[in-house]
């Protein structure tokens, strides 16, 4: 099955970040990983990103100086394109949001032709 790479730009979102990450990791579809892009946070978010990544193999972190959400998303895209395949997908989530319990379920790709799955 295809891999879904979820890019989460993080800027001073320590209060919400764990809930956002958990909402992704707890999806029924397990072919999901997360790229946290710490965009120069000053509230402890950077340390929380590192802690989450150290305890969850499906999470990696990019640290950069504050450049804004668009540059942070682009850094995540570059990492995915460098390491992914042509059958991978990219999704985005803001660090202060969360997904519903079945946002990506196991049937998400059932409508795709078998050679793409």
Helices and strands as residue ranges (DSSP letters): E 4-10, H 14-25, E 32-39, H 45-55, E 59-64, H 69-83, E 89-92
